[in-house]
C-alpha cells in the first residue's frame, strides 16, 4: 500500500466509515449530520492512508492509549469491514 501524495479530487464520491453497535458500514459524506447523536465521537482522518493512528483515554483508568489501524482485509471501500489494529 502506498501513501497518497495528493487528493484524488473526487470529493463527491467521498465516503465515511461508520462504526457503531451494529458494526462497520460505509455511508455517503452527506449523511453525516443524520448519523450523529448527542455524545457521539467523530474521528476525522482525511489522509485516507493506513496506518491510521487514533489517540484516546482508557475509560476505566484515564490512561492514554493509541490505536493504530495497521491493515484491512480488502482494498475496495465497499468491502472494507475488518481491520487489524494494534493498541498501545
PyMOL CGO cylinders between C-alpha atoms (Angstrom):
from pymol import cmd
from pymol.cgo import CYLINDER

trace = [
    CYLINDER, 0.00, 0.00, 0.00, 1.32, 3.46, -0.89, 0.3, 1, 1, 1, 1, 1, 1,
    CYLINDER, 1.32, 3.46, -0.89, 0.55, 6.71, 0.93, 0.3, 1, 1, 1, 1, 1, 1,
    CYLINDER, 0.55, 6.71, 0.93, -1.40, 9.32, -1.03, 0.3, 1, 1, 1, 1, 1, 1,
    CYLINDER, -1.40, 9.32, -1.03, 0.70, 12.19, -2.31, 0.3, 1, 1, 1, 1, 1, 1,
    CYLINDER, 0.70, 12.19, -2.31, -2.24, 14.39, -3.36, 0.3, 1, 1, 1, 1, 1, 1,
    CYLINDER, -2.24, 14.39, -3.36, -6.04, 14.42, -3.02, 0.3, 1, 1, 1, 1, 1, 1,
    CYLINDER, -6.04, 14.42, -3.02, -7.88, 12.24, -5.51, 0.3, 1, 1, 1, 1, 1, 1,
    CYLINDER, -7.88, 12.24, -5.51, -10.15, 15.13, -6.49, 0.3, 1, 1, 1, 1, 1, 1,
    CYLINDER, -10.15, 15.13, -6.49, -13.31, 13.01, -6.31, 0.3, 1, 1, 1, 1, 1, 1,
    CYLINDER, -13.31, 13.01, -6.31, -14.84, 14.62, -3.24, 0.3, 1, 1, 1, 1, 1, 1,
    CYLINDER, -14.84, 14.62, -3.24, -18.38, 13.92, -4.46, 0.3, 1, 1, 1, 1, 1, 1,
    CYLINDER, -18.38, 13.92, -4.46, -17.54, 10.22, -4.05, 0.3, 1, 1, 1, 1, 1, 1,
    CYLINDER, -17.54, 10.22, -4.05, -16.10, 10.64, -0.54, 0.3, 1, 1, 1, 1, 1, 1,
    CYLINDER, -16.10, 10.64, -0.54, -17.32, 8.01, 1.91, 0.3, 1, 1, 1, 1, 1, 1,
    CYLINDER, -17.32, 8.01, 1.91, -17.47, 7.75, 5.68, 0.3, 1, 1, 1, 1, 1, 1,
    CYLINDER, -17.47, 7.75, 5.68, -16.52, 4.69, 7.66, 0.3, 1, 1, 1, 1, 1, 1,
    CYLINDER, -16.52, 4.69, 7.66, -19.16, 4.43, 10.39, 0.3, 1, 1, 1, 1, 1, 1,
    CYLINDER, -19.16, 4.43, 10.39, -18.50, 2.26, 13.46, 0.3, 1, 1, 1, 1, 1, 1,
    CYLINDER, -18.50, 2.26, 13.46, -21.47, 1.69, 15.75, 0.3, 1, 1, 1, 1, 1, 1,
    CYLINDER, -21.47, 1.69, 15.75, -23.09, -1.05, 17.81, 0.3, 1, 1, 1, 1, 1, 1,
    CYLINDER, -23.09, -1.05, 17.81, -24.08, -2.79, 14.56, 0.3, 1, 1, 1, 1, 1, 1,
    CYLINDER, -24.08, -2.79, 14.56, -20.50, -2.99, 13.29, 0.3, 1, 1, 1, 1, 1, 1,
    CYLINDER, -20.50, -2.99, 13.29, -18.76, -1.13, 10.46, 0.3, 1, 1, 1, 1, 1, 1,
    CYLINDER, -18.76, -1.13, 10.46, -20.55, 0.38, 7.49, 0.3, 1, 1, 1, 1, 1, 1,
    CYLINDER, -20.55, 0.38, 7.49, -19.78, 2.91, 4.78, 0.3, 1, 1, 1, 1, 1, 1,
    CYLINDER, -19.78, 2.91, 4.78, -22.02, 5.91, 4.20, 0.3, 1, 1, 1, 1, 1, 1,
    CYLINDER, -22.02, 5.91, 4.20, -22.00, 8.95, 1.97, 0.3, 1, 1, 1, 1, 1, 1,
    CYLINDER, -22.00, 8.95, 1.97, -20.34, 12.02, 3.44, 0.3, 1, 1, 1, 1, 1, 1,
    CYLINDER, -20.34, 12.02, 3.44, -23.57, 13.98, 3.04, 0.3, 1, 1, 1, 1, 1, 1,
    CYLINDER, -23.57, 13.98, 3.04, -25.27, 11.62, 5.52, 0.3, 1, 1, 1, 1, 1, 1,
    CYLINDER, -25.27, 11.62, 5.52, -23.01, 12.63, 8.45, 0.3, 1, 1, 1, 1, 1, 1,
    CYLINDER, -23.01, 12.63, 8.45, -25.49, 15.01, 10.18, 0.3, 1, 1, 1, 1, 1, 1,
    CYLINDER, -25.49, 15.01, 10.18, -28.22, 12.35, 10.23, 0.3, 1, 1, 1, 1, 1, 1,
    CYLINDER, -28.22, 12.35, 10.23, -25.84, 9.80, 11.79, 0.3, 1, 1, 1, 1, 1, 1,
    CYLINDER, -25.84, 9.80, 11.79, -24.87, 11.88, 14.84, 0.3, 1, 1, 1, 1, 1, 1,
    CYLINDER, -24.87, 11.88, 14.84, -26.46, 11.69, 18.29, 0.3, 1, 1, 1, 1, 1, 1,
    CYLINDER, -26.46, 11.69, 18.29, -25.57, 13.62, 21.46, 0.3, 1, 1, 1, 1, 1, 1,
    CYLINDER, -25.57, 13.62, 21.46, -22.40, 12.19, 22.99, 0.3, 1, 1, 1, 1, 1, 1,
    CYLINDER, -22.40, 12.19, 22.99, -21.10, 10.64, 19.75, 0.3, 1, 1, 1, 1, 1, 1,
    CYLINDER, -21.10, 10.64, 19.75, -17.39, 10.77, 18.97, 0.3, 1, 1, 1, 1, 1, 1,
    CYLINDER, -17.39, 10.77, 18.97, -16.30, 11.80, 15.48, 0.3, 1, 1, 1, 1, 1, 1,
    CYLINDER, -16.30, 11.80, 15.48, -12.79, 10.82, 14.36, 0.3, 1, 1, 1, 1, 1, 1,
    CYLINDER, -12.79, 10.82, 14.36, -11.65, 12.51, 11.15, 0.3, 1, 1, 1, 1, 1, 1,
    CYLINDER, -11.65, 12.51, 11.15, -8.76, 11.06, 9.19, 0.3, 1, 1, 1, 1, 1, 1,
    CYLINDER, -8.76, 11.06, 9.19, -8.64, 12.84, 5.87, 0.3, 1, 1, 1, 1, 1, 1,
    CYLINDER, -8.64, 12.84, 5.87, -5.35, 11.23, 4.85, 0.3, 1, 1, 1, 1, 1, 1,
    CYLINDER, -5.35, 11.23, 4.85, -7.11, 8.08, 3.59, 0.3, 1, 1, 1, 1, 1, 1,
    CYLINDER, -7.11, 8.08, 3.59, -3.99, 6.03, 4.28, 0.3, 1, 1, 1, 1, 1, 1,
    CYLINDER, -3.99, 6.03, 4.28, -3.09, 3.24, 6.65, 0.3, 1, 1, 1, 1, 1, 1,
    CYLINDER, -3.09, 3.24, 6.65, -1.84, 3.03, 9.27, 0.3, 1, 1, 1, 1, 1, 1,
    CYLINDER, -1.84, 3.03, 9.27, -4.29, 5.45, 10.83, 0.3, 1, 1, 1, 1, 1, 1,
    CYLINDER, -4.29, 5.45, 10.83, -3.49, 6.43, 14.41, 0.3, 1, 1, 1, 1, 1, 1,
    CYLINDER, -3.49, 6.43, 14.41, -6.24, 7.21, 16.91, 0.3, 1, 1, 1, 1, 1, 1,
    CYLINDER, -6.24, 7.21, 16.91, -5.48, 8.68, 20.35, 0.3, 1, 1, 1, 1, 1, 1,
    CYLINDER, -5.48, 8.68, 20.35, -7.72, 8.34, 23.36, 0.3, 1, 1, 1, 1, 1, 1,
    CYLINDER, -7.72, 8.34, 23.36, -8.07, 7.65, 27.06, 0.3, 1, 1, 1, 1, 1, 1,
    CYLINDER, -8.07, 7.65, 27.06, -8.91, 4.32, 28.65, 0.3, 1, 1, 1, 1, 1, 1,
    CYLINDER, -8.91, 4.32, 28.65, -12.29, 4.87, 30.32, 0.3, 1, 1, 1, 1, 1, 1,
    CYLINDER, -12.29, 4.87, 30.32, -11.54, 2.77, 33.42, 0.3, 1, 1, 1, 1, 1, 1,
    CYLINDER, -11.54, 2.77, 33.42, -8.21, 4.36, 34.34, 0.3, 1, 1, 1, 1, 1, 1,
    CYLINDER, -8.21, 4.36, 34.34, -7.79, 7.55, 32.30, 0.3, 1, 1, 1, 1, 1, 1,
    CYLINDER, -7.79, 7.55, 32.30, -4.52, 6.17, 30.87, 0.3, 1, 1, 1, 1, 1, 1,
    CYLINDER, -4.52, 6.17, 30.87, -3.55, 7.41, 27.42, 0.3, 1, 1, 1, 1, 1, 1,
    CYLINDER, -3.55, 7.41, 27.42, -3.93, 4.87, 24.61, 0.3, 1, 1, 1, 1, 1, 1,
    CYLINDER, -3.93, 4.87, 24.61, -3.21, 4.83, 20.90, 0.3, 1, 1, 1, 1, 1, 1,
    CYLINDER, -3.21, 4.83, 20.90, -4.96, 2.54, 18.41, 0.3, 1, 1, 1, 1, 1, 1,
    CYLINDER, -4.96, 2.54, 18.41, -3.28, 2.05, 15.03, 0.3, 1, 1, 1, 1, 1, 1,
    CYLINDER, -3.28, 2.05, 15.03, -5.25, 0.55, 12.18, 0.3, 1, 1, 1, 1, 1, 1,
    CYLINDER, -5.25, 0.55, 12.18, -2.47, -1.49, 10.66, 0.3, 1, 1, 1, 1, 1, 1,
    CYLINDER, -2.47, -1.49, 10.66, -4.26, -3.11, 7.73, 0.3, 1, 1, 1, 1, 1, 1,
    CYLINDER, -4.26, -3.11, 7.73, -7.56, -4.23, 6.28, 0.3, 1, 1, 1, 1, 1, 1,
    CYLINDER, -7.56, -4.23, 6.28, -8.83, -7.38, 4.64, 0.3, 1, 1, 1, 1, 1, 1,
    CYLINDER, -8.83, -7.38, 4.64, -9.93, -5.64, 1.42, 0.3, 1, 1, 1, 1, 1, 1,
    CYLINDER, -9.93, -5.64, 1.42, -8.94, -2.53, -0.52, 0.3, 1, 1, 1, 1, 1, 1,
    CYLINDER, -8.94, -2.53, -0.52, -12.30, -1.69, -2.11, 0.3, 1, 1, 1, 1, 1, 1,
    CYLINDER, -12.30, -1.69, -2.11, -14.22, 0.86, 0.05, 0.3, 1, 1, 1, 1, 1, 1,
    CYLINDER, -14.22, 0.86, 0.05, -17.38, -1.23, -0.37, 0.3, 1, 1, 1, 1, 1, 1,
    CYLINDER, -17.38, -1.23, -0.37, -15.63, -4.31, 1.03, 0.3, 1, 1, 1, 1, 1, 1,
    CYLINDER, -15.63, -4.31, 1.03, -13.68, -2.81, 3.95, 0.3, 1, 1, 1, 1, 1, 1,
    CYLINDER, -13.68, -2.81, 3.95, -15.25, -4.09, 7.16, 0.3, 1, 1, 1, 1, 1, 1,
    CYLINDER, -15.25, -4.09, 7.16, -12.42, -5.59, 9.24, 0.3, 1, 1, 1, 1, 1, 1,
    CYLINDER, -12.42, -5.59, 9.24, -9.16, -4.00, 10.35, 0.3, 1, 1, 1, 1, 1, 1,
    CYLINDER, -9.16, -4.00, 10.35, -6.10, -5.33, 12.09, 0.3, 1, 1, 1, 1, 1, 1,
    CYLINDER, -6.10, -5.33, 12.09, -5.43, -2.95, 14.97, 0.3, 1, 1, 1, 1, 1, 1,
    CYLINDER, -5.43, -2.95, 14.97, -2.62, -2.53, 17.47, 0.3, 1, 1, 1, 1, 1, 1,
    CYLINDER, -2.62, -2.53, 17.47, -3.29, -0.85, 20.83, 0.3, 1, 1, 1, 1, 1, 1,
    CYLINDER, -3.29, -0.85, 20.83, -0.51, 0.93, 22.70, 0.3, 1, 1, 1, 1, 1, 1,
]
cmd.load_cgo(trace, "trace")
